[in-house]
Amino acid sequence: MVEAADRTILRTFLLGLAEGMNAAADSVDHIHEALVRVARAYGRDDTDVVVMPTVIIVQTGHGEEGHVALRSAVNASFRLDQIAELYRLVGEAERAEIDPLDGIHRLNEIGAMKPAHGWLVRTFGHAVLVTGLALLLAPTWQGAIIAFGLGAFVGLAKLVRSPTLQLVFPVFAAFACALVVFLIAPYVEIGDPIRLLIAPLATFLPGGVLTTAVAELAVGQMLSGASRLVFGMVQLALLAFGILAAGTVVGVASTSYSPLEASAPFPWWTAILGVLLFAVGNYLHFSAPRRTFGWVLLVLVVAYAGQAVGTALIGSTVSGFIGAVAMTPVVLWIASLRNGAPSQLTFLPAFWLLVPGAAGLVGLTEAVGTAHGLEDFADALTAIMSIALGVLIGTALYRVVHHGAEELAEFHIDVPAALAEEREPPFWARLVPGTPRSLWGGRRSRRHGEGPSADASGRERSEGSSDSTPSSQAGGP
């Protein structure tokens, strides 16, 4: 009964870890690998796990002793401080350093964590984040000032914790921000109005979702990858609908959706300022742990530098591939350090900086609002796939360097123990000393009275006599 209770607690703990990692926007293959490691650390090698974005199934035991637990994952999302605490707990669980019941209590504490900063600081942080991204996307001083104001408005509205409002708020935010930008654009030099709109809507963009979806499809996770891809595309469509609705109300021409070049481009050091502001904004708005700020800034710099090099070498469409290849080994290396940061904590800001979702929103808006935008949308999809491919290649390179190449898993199904038949080794194998049922080993064991017949007789004697039977009687007829 005690063992059954322990298995029930462990299954509940595994379900909670999977649900938390889903809330951290982790991929299902990584969640599966982590749960298997945790189960083995607690001595449960007979554990099987099925992870999808909305459903989690955990089975312990096989056959009649098997028990299954499942949970429908809630649509929750963790802040950076919660992600840091979650993966610290995952690391402890993978080393079996925490009791599963205590781990469940820790998961509840992580879910109930309060932000490290108050509402004013978090609102200011979102405005700073948006300003930094605006300097990278639509570099004009007027556009940066407008982006700061829109970022403060969106950041303040995001503090309202209502599941119902969270479903419709992205559309409302896109409509309100587009209304302001389209009304100001004829009178203030803000550069490309659509790209300026990306900045205040950055935290709504499903760039990480789309990239994770393509990565999951690439590793064979068809159900989760396809569902994430559809979910991300619907999010993009809703944001584009809000922008197009605002354009219809204002009465903008179709050319207003097309990119416009800024008349006075910023100097080169503006990009450095933008990346720094983006990192500071992420730290303040998402309440990231203080010790992780340097790691996040390092990953952002590497990602942007790789993207800039990719733009110079192969063009802007697939420049995200170079940025993703460059940042992924750095992210995994940081996660492996004792005082590093979890991979998801540094991945998510880098995804937003590479802006695969932003490119998709620009392309989708132009595809609907103009007659020649389908080509731009196809380029956006290519950018998303290039970033996902870069993440896969970067991950593979890191694993090969640090863990060595692994053989491909073979297709194999274990036969139940009750039906398994012991296979007789071939005759040539029995001629080799030390192999199972070796002829040499059998002769030597029989010579020393340790062969199968001796074991059998020994068992018969022990079953036929008590522990107090003298050894002299055991040797009699």
C-alpha positions as CSV (number, residue, x, y, z in Angstrom):
1,M,0.0,0.0,0.0
2,V,2.9,2.3,0.8
3,E,4.5,1.6,-2.5
4,A,1.3,2.3,-4.4
5,A,0.9,5.6,-2.5
6,D,4.5,6.5,-3.4
7,R,3.8,5.8,-7.1
8,T,0.7,7.9,-7.0
9,I,2.6,10.8,-5.5
10,L,5.4,10.4,-8.1
11,R,2.8,10.3,-11.0
12,T,1.3,13.5,-9.6
13,F,4.7,15.1,-9.3
14,L,5.6,14.2,-12.9
15,L,2.3,15.6,-14.2
16,G,2.9,18.9,-12.3
17,L,6.4,19.2,-13.8
18,A,5.1,18.6,-17.3
19,E,2.4,21.2,-16.8
20,G,4.9,23.7,-15.5
21,M,7.3,23.1,-18.4
22,N,4.3,23.5,-20.8
23,A,3.6,26.9,-19.1
24,A,7.3,27.8,-19.8
25,A,6.7,27.2,-23.5
26,D,9.1,24.2,-23.6
27,S,9.0,21.7,-26.5
28,V,7.3,18.3,-25.8
29,D,10.3,16.3,-26.7
30,H,12.4,18.1,-24.1
31,I,9.6,17.7,-21.5
32,H,9.5,14.0,-22.3
33,E,13.2,13.6,-21.8
34,A,13.2,15.5,-18.6
35,L,10.3,13.4,-17.1
36,V,12.0,10.2,-18.1
37,R,15.2,11.3,-16.3
38,V,13.2,12.2,-13.2
39,A,11.4,8.9,-13.1
40,R,14.6,7.0,-13.5
41,A,16.2,9.0,-10.7
42,Y,13.5,7.8,-8.4
43,G,14.0,4.2,-9.4
44,R,11.0,4.0,-11.8
45,D,12.4,2.7,-15.0
46,D,8.9,1.4,-16.0
47,T,7.5,4.9,-16.5
48,D,6.1,6.0,-19.8
49,V,5.1,9.6,-20.6
50,V,3.0,11.2,-23.3
51,V,3.2,14.9,-23.5
52,M,1.1,17.3,-25.7
53,P,0.5,21.0,-25.4
54,T,-2.8,20.5,-23.6
55,V,-2.8,16.8,-22.4
56,I,-0.3,15.0,-20.3
57,I,-0.3,11.2,-19.6
58,V,2.0,9.4,-17.2
59,Q,2.0,5.6,-16.7
60,T,4.0,3.7,-14.1
61,G,4.3,0.0,-14.1
62,H,3.4,-2.6,-16.8
63,G,0.7,-5.1,-17.3
64,E,-1.8,-5.5,-14.4
65,E,0.4,-3.4,-12.2
66,G,0.3,-0.4,-14.5
67,H,-1.4,2.8,-13.5
68,V,-2.2,5.8,-15.7
69,A,-2.7,9.4,-14.6
70,L,-3.6,12.2,-17.0
71,R,-4.2,15.9,-16.8
72,S,-5.6,18.5,-19.1
73,A,-3.0,21.3,-19.1
74,V,-4.3,24.8,-18.4
75,N,-3.5,27.7,-20.7
76,A,-1.0,29.3,-18.3
77,S,2.2,31.1,-18.9
78,F,5.1,31.6,-16.5
79,R,7.2,34.8,-16.0
80,L,10.9,34.5,-16.1
81,D,11.3,34.3,-12.3
82,Q,8.8,31.4,-12.3
83,I,10.7,29.7,-15.1
84,A,14.0,30.0,-13.2
85,E,12.5,28.4,-10.1
86,L,10.7,25.7,-12.1
87,Y,13.9,24.5,-13.8
88,R,15.8,24.6,-10.6
89,L,13.2,22.2,-9.2
90,V,13.5,20.1,-12.4
91,G,17.3,19.8,-11.8
92,E,16.8,18.8,-8.2
93,A,14.2,16.2,-9.3
94,E,16.6,14.8,-12.0
95,R,19.1,14.1,-9.2
96,A,16.4,12.8,-6.8
97,E,17.3,15.5,-4.2
98,I,13.7,16.3,-3.3
99,D,10.9,14.2,-2.1
100,P,8.0,14.0,-4.7
101,L,5.5,15.3,-2.1
102,D,7.7,18.3,-1.3
103,G,8.1,18.8,-5.0
104,I,4.4,19.1,-5.4
105,H,4.3,21.8,-2.7
106,R,7.1,23.6,-4.5
107,L,5.2,23.5,-7.7
108,N,2.2,25.1,-6.0
109,E,4.5,27.8,-4.5
110,I,6.0,28.5,-8.0
111,G,2.5,28.9,-9.5
112,A,1.5,31.3,-6.7
113,M,4.7,33.4,-6.9
114,K,4.2,37.2,-6.9
115,P,6.2,39.3,-9.3
116,A,9.4,40.7,-7.9
117,H,8.5,44.2,-9.1
118,G,5.4,46.3,-8.5
119,W,2.9,47.3,-11.2
120,L,4.7,50.6,-11.9
121,V,8.1,49.1,-12.5
122,R,6.6,46.3,-14.6
123,T,4.7,48.9,-16.7
124,F,7.9,51.0,-17.2
125,G,9.8,47.8,-18.0
126,H,7.4,47.0,-20.8
127,A,7.7,50.5,-22.2
128,V,11.5,50.2,-22.2
129,L,11.3,46.8,-23.8
130,V,9.1,48.2,-26.6
131,T,11.4,51.2,-27.1
132,G,14.4,49.0,-27.5
133,L,12.7,46.9,-30.1
134,A,11.4,50.0,-31.9
135,L,15.0,51.2,-32.3
136,L,15.8,47.9,-34.0
137,L,12.7,47.7,-36.2
138,A,11.8,51.3,-37.1
139,P,14.8,53.5,-36.1
140,T,13.5,57.1,-35.8
141,W,13.5,59.2,-32.6
142,Q,9.8,60.1,-33.1
143,G,8.9,56.4,-33.6
144,A,10.8,55.5,-30.4
145,I,8.9,58.1,-28.4
146,I,5.6,56.8,-29.7
147,A,6.6,53.2,-29.1
148,F,7.4,54.1,-25.4
149,G,3.9,55.5,-24.9
150,L,2.2,52.6,-26.6
151,G,4.4,50.2,-24.6
152,A,3.4,51.8,-21.3
153,F,-0.3,51.5,-22.3
154,V,0.0,47.8,-23.3
155,G,2.1,47.0,-20.3
156,L,-0.4,48.5,-17.9
157,A,-3.3,46.8,-19.6
158,K,-1.5,43.4,-19.4
159,L,-1.4,43.5,-15.6
160,V,-5.2,42.8,-15.6
161,R,-5.3,39.1,-14.7
162,S,-8.5,37.9,-16.4
163,P,-8.6,34.7,-18.5
164,T,-11.6,36.1,-20.5
165,L,-9.9,39.4,-21.2
166,Q,-6.6,37.7,-22.1
167,L,-8.3,36.0,-25.0
168,V,-9.5,39.2,-26.6
169,F,-6.9,41.6,-25.4
170,P,-4.4,41.0,-28.2
171,V,-7.0,42.0,-30.8
172,F,-7.9,45.1,-28.8
173,A,-4.3,46.1,-28.3
174,A,-3.5,45.7,-32.0
175,F,-6.6,47.8,-32.9
176,A,-5.8,50.6,-30.4
177,C,-2.1,50.8,-31.3
178,A,-2.7,50.7,-35.0
179,L,-5.4,53.5,-34.6
180,V,-2.8,55.7,-32.9
181,V,0.0,55.0,-35.4
182,F,-2.2,55.5,-38.5
183,L,-3.5,58.8,-37.2
184,I,0.0,60.1,-36.4
185,A,1.8,58.7,-39.4
186,P,0.8,61.5,-41.9
187,Y,2.1,64.2,-39.6
188,V,5.1,62.6,-37.8
189,E,8.1,60.9,-39.3
190,I,7.9,57.4,-37.7
191,G,9.3,55.3,-40.5
192,D,7.4,52.1,-41.5
193,P,4.1,52.2,-39.6
194,I,3.6,48.4,-39.6
195,R,7.1,47.7,-38.2
196,L,6.6,50.3,-35.5
197,L,3.4,48.5,-34.6
198,I,5.4,45.3,-34.0
199,A,7.2,46.8,-31.0
200,P,4.2,47.3,-28.6
201,L,2.7,44.0,-29.8
202,A,6.0,42.1,-29.4
203,T,5.0,40.1,-26.3
204,F,1.8,39.0,-28.1
205,L,3.6,37.7,-31.1
206,P,3.8,33.9,-31.3
207,G,7.4,33.8,-32.5
208,G,8.4,31.3,-29.9
209,V,5.3,29.2,-30.5
210,L,5.9,29.1,-34.3
211,T,9.5,28.3,-33.9
212,T,8.9,25.6,-31.3
213,A,6.1,24.2,-33.6
214,V,8.5,23.9,-36.6
215,A,11.2,22.4,-34.4
216,E,8.7,19.8,-33.0
217,L,7.7,18.9,-36.6
218,A,11.3,18.4,-37.5
219,V,11.9,15.9,-34.7
220,G,8.7,13.9,-35.6
221,Q,6.3,15.4,-32.9
222,M,3.5,15.8,-35.5
223,L,0.5,16.3,-33.1
224,S,2.1,18.9,-30.9
225,G,3.9,20.6,-33.8
226,A,0.9,20.9,-36.0
227,S,-1.3,22.1,-33.2
228,R,1.2,24.8,-32.1
229,L,1.6,25.9,-35.7
230,V,-2.2,26.3,-36.1
231,F,-2.4,28.1,-32.8
232,G,0.4,30.5,-33.7
233,M,-1.1,31.3,-37.1
234,V,-4.5,32.0,-35.5
235,Q,-2.7,34.4,-33.1
236,L,-1.1,36.2,-36.0
237,A,-4.4,36.4,-37.9
238,L,-6.1,38.0,-34.9
239,L,-3.4,40.6,-34.5
240,A,-3.5,41.3,-38.2
241,F,-7.3,41.6,-38.0
242,G,-6.9,44.3,-35.3
243,I,-4.5,46.3,-37.4
244,L,-6.6,46.0,-40.6
245,A,-9.7,47.0,-38.6
246,A,-8.0,50.1,-37.4
247,G,-6.9,50.9,-40.9
248,T,-10.4,50.6,-42.2
249,V,-11.7,52.9,-39.5
250,V,-9.1,55.5,-40.2
251,G,-9.4,55.0,-44.0
252,V,-5.7,54.5,-44.8
253,A,-4.7,53.6,-48.3
254,S,-3.3,50.1,-49.2
255,T,0.2,51.6,-49.6
256,S,0.3,52.4,-45.9
257,Y,0.7,48.7,-45.2
258,S,3.9,48.5,-47.3
259,P,7.3,49.1,-45.9
260,L,8.6,52.7,-46.0
261,E,12.3,53.7,-45.7
262,A,13.3,56.2,-43.0
263,S,14.7,59.4,-44.3
264,A,17.3,59.7,-41.6
265,P,18.6,56.3,-40.5
266,F,20.2,56.0,-37.0
267,P,23.9,55.5,-36.5
268,W,25.4,52.1,-36.0
269,W,25.5,52.3,-32.2
270,T,21.7,52.6,-32.0
271,A,21.4,48.8,-32.4
272,I,23.6,48.3,-29.3
273,L,21.3,50.7,-27.3
274,G,18.2,48.9,-28.6
275,V,19.5,45.5,-27.5
276,L,20.4,46.9,-24.1
277,L,17.1,48.5,-23.6
278,F,15.3,45.3,-24.7
279,A,17.3,43.3,-22.1
280,V,16.5,45.8,-19.3
281,G,12.8,45.8,-20.3
282,N,12.6,42.0,-20.1
283,Y,14.3,42.0,-16.7
284,L,11.8,44.6,-15.3
285,H,8.6,43.5,-16.9
286,F,8.9,39.7,-16.5
287,S,10.6,39.9,-13.1
288,A,13.7,38.0,-14.1
289,P,16.1,37.0,-11.3
290,R,18.9,39.5,-10.9
291,R,21.6,36.9,-11.4
292,T,20.3,36.0,-14.9
293,F,20.4,39.5,-16.4
294,G,23.9,39.1,-17.7
295,W,23.2,35.8,-19.3
296,V,20.1,37.1,-21.0
297,L,22.0,40.1,-22.3
298,L,24.8,37.8,-23.6
299,V,22.3,35.6,-25.5
300,L,20.6,38.7,-27.0
301,V,23.9,40.1,-28.2
302,V,25.0,36.8,-29.8
303,A,21.6,36.4,-31.4
304,Y,21.5,39.9,-32.8
305,A,25.1,39.8,-34.0
306,G,24.5,36.5,-35.7
307,Q,21.4,37.9,-37.4
308,A,23.3,41.0,-38.5
309,V,26.1,38.8,-40.0
310,G,23.4,36.6,-41.7
311,T,21.8,39.7,-43.2
312,A,25.2,40.8,-44.6
313,L,26.0,37.4,-46.0
314,I,22.8,35.7,-47.1
315,G,20.1,38.3,-46.9
316,S,17.4,39.3,-44.3
317,T,15.0,36.5,-45.1
318,V,17.1,33.7,-43.6
319,S,19.3,35.8,-41.4
320,G,17.6,34.4,-38.4
321,F,19.1,31.0,-39.2
322,I,22.6,32.4,-38.5
323,G,21.3,34.1,-35.3
324,A,19.7,30.9,-34.1
325,V,22.7,28.7,-34.8
326,A,24.9,31.2,-33.0
327,M,22.8,31.6,-29.9
328,T,21.6,28.0,-29.3
329,P,25.0,26.6,-28.2
330,V,25.4,29.6,-25.9
331,V,22.0,29.1,-24.4
332,L,22.7,25.4,-23.7
333,W,26.2,26.1,-22.4
334,I,24.7,28.7,-19.9
335,A,22.1,26.1,-18.8
336,S,24.8,23.6,-18.1
337,L,26.7,25.9,-15.7
338,R,26.3,25.7,-12.0
339,N,25.3,29.3,-11.7
340,G,23.9,29.7,-15.2
341,A,20.3,30.2,-16.3
342,P,17.6,27.8,-17.6
343,S,17.5,27.5,-21.4
344,Q,13.9,28.7,-21.7
345,L,14.7,31.8,-19.7
346,T,17.3,32.9,-22.2
347,F,15.6,31.4,-25.3
348,L,12.3,33.4,-25.1
349,P,13.8,36.9,-25.1
350,A,16.1,35.8,-28.0
351,F,13.1,34.6,-30.0
352,W,11.4,37.9,-29.6
353,L,14.5,39.7,-30.7
354,L,14.8,37.6,-33.8
355,V,11.2,38.4,-34.4
356,P,10.0,35.5,-36.5
357,G,6.4,36.3,-35.4
358,A,6.9,40.0,-36.3
359,A,7.9,39.1,-39.8
360,G,4.9,36.9,-40.1
361,L,2.6,39.7,-38.9
362,V,4.1,42.1,-41.4
363,G,3.6,39.6,-44.2
364,L,0.1,38.7,-43.2
365,T,-1.0,42.3,-42.9
366,E,0.5,43.1,-46.3
367,A,-1.0,40.0,-47.8
368,V,-4.5,41.0,-46.8
369,G,-4.2,44.8,-47.1
370,T,-2.3,44.9,-50.4
371,A,-2.4,43.0,-53.7
372,H,1.3,42.0,-53.7
373,G,1.9,40.9,-50.1
374,L,1.7,37.1,-50.5
375,E,5.4,37.0,-51.5
376,D,6.3,38.9,-48.2
377,F,4.2,36.4,-46.2
378,A,6.1,33.5,-47.9
379,D,9.4,35.1,-47.0
380,A,8.1,35.4,-43.4
381,L,7.4,31.7,-43.2
382,T,10.8,31.0,-44.6
383,A,12.3,33.1,-41.9
384,I,10.4,31.2,-39.2
385,M,11.6,27.8,-40.6
386,S,15.2,29.1,-40.9
387,I,15.2,30.1,-37.2
388,A,13.8,26.7,-36.2
389,L,16.4,24.9,-38.3
390,G,19.1,27.0,-36.8
391,V,17.9,26.0,-33.3
392,L,18.0,22.4,-34.3
393,I,21.5,22.5,-35.8
394,G,22.8,24.5,-32.9
395,T,21.4,22.0,-30.4
396,A,22.8,19.1,-32.4
397,L,26.3,20.7,-32.5
398,Y,26.3,21.3,-28.8
399,R,25.2,17.7,-28.0
400,V,27.8,16.2,-30.3
401,V,30.6,18.3,-28.8
402,H,29.6,17.8,-25.1
403,H,27.9,14.4,-25.1
404,G,29.2,12.6,-28.1
405,A,27.3,11.2,-31.0
406,E,24.5,8.7,-30.1
407,E,23.3,5.9,-32.2
408,L,19.8,6.0,-33.6
409,A,17.2,4.3,-31.5
410,E,16.0,0.9,-32.8
411,F,12.4,-0.2,-33.0
412,H,11.9,-2.6,-30.2
413,I,8.9,-3.9,-28.2
414,D,9.5,-5.7,-24.9
415,V,7.7,-8.9,-24.4
416,P,5.9,-9.2,-21.0
417,A,8.1,-11.0,-18.4
418,A,5.5,-13.8,-17.9
419,L,5.6,-14.7,-21.6
420,A,9.3,-14.1,-22.3
421,E,11.3,-17.2,-23.3
422,E,14.9,-17.5,-22.5
423,R,16.8,-17.7,-25.8
424,E,19.5,-20.4,-26.2
425,P,22.8,-18.8,-27.2
426,P,24.4,-20.2,-30.4
427,F,27.0,-23.0,-30.1
428,W,29.9,-20.9,-31.1
429,A,29.0,-18.4,-28.4
430,R,29.1,-21.1,-25.8
431,L,32.7,-22.0,-26.8
432,V,33.9,-18.5,-25.6
433,P,34.7,-18.4,-21.9
434,G,32.7,-15.9,-19.9
435,T,29.7,-15.8,-22.1
436,P,26.2,-16.9,-20.9
437,R,26.0,-20.7,-20.6
438,S,29.6,-21.0,-21.7
439,L,30.9,-24.7,-21.8
440,W,34.1,-23.6,-20.1
441,G,32.3,-21.7,-17.4
442,G,29.9,-24.6,-16.8
443,R,32.7,-27.1,-16.4
444,R,34.6,-24.9,-14.0
445,S,31.5,-24.2,-11.9
446,R,30.6,-27.9,-11.7
447,R,34.2,-28.6,-10.7
448,H,33.9,-26.2,-7.8
449,G,30.4,-27.4,-6.9
450,E,28.7,-24.2,-8.1
451,G,27.0,-25.4,-11.2
452,P,23.3,-25.5,-11.9
453,S,22.9,-29.0,-10.4
454,A,24.7,-27.8,-7.2
455,D,22.4,-24.7,-7.1
456,A,19.3,-26.8,-7.6
457,S,20.3,-29.3,-4.9
458,G,21.3,-26.5,-2.6
459,R,17.8,-24.9,-3.1
460,E,16.1,-28.3,-2.5
461,R,18.1,-28.8,0.7
462,S,17.5,-25.4,2.0
463,E,13.7,-25.7,1.3
464,G,13.7,-29.1,3.0
465,S,15.4,-28.0,6.1
466,S,15.1,-25.1,8.5
467,D,17.7,-22.4,9.2
468,S,18.6,-24.2,12.4
469,T,19.5,-27.5,10.6
470,P,23.2,-28.4,11.1
471,S,25.4,-28.4,8.1
472,S,26.3,-32.1,8.6
473,Q,22.7,-33.0,8.1
474,A,22.6,-31.0,4.9
475,G,25.3,-33.2,3.4
476,G,23.5,-36.5,4.2
477,P,21.3,-38.5,1.8
